[in-house]
Amino acid sequence: MSETHNTQPIFVAGAGGYIGGRLVPRLLEAGYRVRALARSPEKLRNRRWGNHPQLEIVRGDILDYPSLLQGLIGCRAAFYLVHSMNPSVDDFSHTDRVAAMNMTKSAAAAMLKQIIYLGGLGEEGSGLSLHLQSRSEVGRLLELGPVPVTTLRAAMIIGSGSAAFEILRYLVDRLPIILTPRWVDTPCQPIGVRNVLHYLIGCLECPETLGQTFDIGQPEILSYHQLMEIYAEEAGLPKRRIIPLPFLTPRLSSYWIHLLTPIPAALARPLTEGLKNPVICHDNRIAELLPQDLFDCRKAIHLALERMKEHFVESSWTDSGPVNPAEWSVRGDPAWAGGKIFTDSRRVIIDAKPADIWPAVASIGGEVGWYYANWLWKLRGMMDRVIGGVGLSRGRRDLQNICPGDALDLWRVIDVQAPKRLLLNAEMKLPGQAVLFFELQPLDDGRTELRQIARFLPRGLLGLAYWYGVTPFHNFVFDGMLRGIAKAAQTKISIGPERFVEEESLSETP
């Protein structure tokens, strides 16, 4: 890198997403200064690389032109890794269009030297899925401005935590007989996530990539049927029977995927629609410009499974989205304008310091479980999944480390202050809004008061009925959870569990 490259930051839009969460630390390792745009900066600050001296995190939104322009000023190049294909967006094509136009205008105003965009493979035509049409349109909109755009078009990205890989993994893991749409024999040319990152970073120092579009993929062309068979072999599973059904539409497939995998139907549907299109590389020039060891699908799947076994998933499809604090959930004015808030507050006094108890609190959920009545949590997750919720199958990205923005089974992590506080916001289907606090307060005698506080803001009569219906279960589930945390911390409870009335010290905004 030249001295100029060291002094001018590289801008990353989508740093909190699946690819961005892996790209940023690799850029930092390569010696680049990085400026990451984030709607929720605390999500990035709590990553392993969040406090790197070469990293600058700026608050902003790709849909907010002023904040985007402010973030781009002074940067040399920008990675555009955002898209709106998530369950909270009704019209992802329109949102993507607005975001792309904002990027085109702000990049020109900031006088960037290059935009690097990761798009999707797929040939234009009437049969192209809406998702792939949108990815192609974003590329064309970015090219309308004066800043040279480098577009990398990828098919399925194989890596631990990617949405496409999670669909493959859960379907093959759970079903000895897999019913699929006809697209199971559609040709595709996937690529390992490590190979994608090599190409993205390489484009920064390769002038030949300016203003060019490249297809990226591993050399072999295979079908999704073959991918499932390879996965089963690498995972050590018996041979799966795969049966294509002509009447299984993308909509029906998305509901099937919703029930069997962590991927919600709203996200699964555009993904499955895209699988009906052949996605093959026709332009392989980048393999010569930026040579590397391209993993075949078997090796890419093997590496992803190894990461899963090591419980080290750098980033996940669940990472995307802002951290939305529940302002109503903290004590403050006695008359909350949004209505009555129900609270269940319990505590125990534990014969240990907060630092000794915190690892048990921070490990809650996922494979560890909820320390008590896990069968009830599983039943609640199944019920939530059936009615379109997230359920328990998302698990957690890391068994020990926990950061704001992380998905945690039925919850989303809102605030983490180790070893003092953990705040979770419910993402399950509810007739209202719910949060769950864990607070550890040191006592003068060396013991710790562990508080577990559940708050619920009901919506209508159904919300009231829900709270009164689940309250009896709190009496043994929540008490059992507190005992379970103490047991996991290998210490004893000297007082409690018991109900308590919160004092105003808990009214601080997270």
Helices and strands as residue ranges (DSSP letters): H 3-7, E 10-13, H 20-29, E 34-38, H 41-45, E 55-59, H 65-72, E 77-80, H 92-109, E 114-120, H 130-142, E 149-154, E 157-158, H 163-174, E 177-180, G 182-185, E 187-188, E 191-192, H 193-202, G 203-205, G 207-209, E 213-216, E 222-223, H 224-234, E 241-244, H 250-260, H 265-274, H 286-289, H 297-309, G 317-319, G 327-329, E 342-350, H 354-362, H 374-386, E 407-408, E 411-417, E 421-426, E 432-442, E 448-458, H 460-488, E 493-499, G 504-507
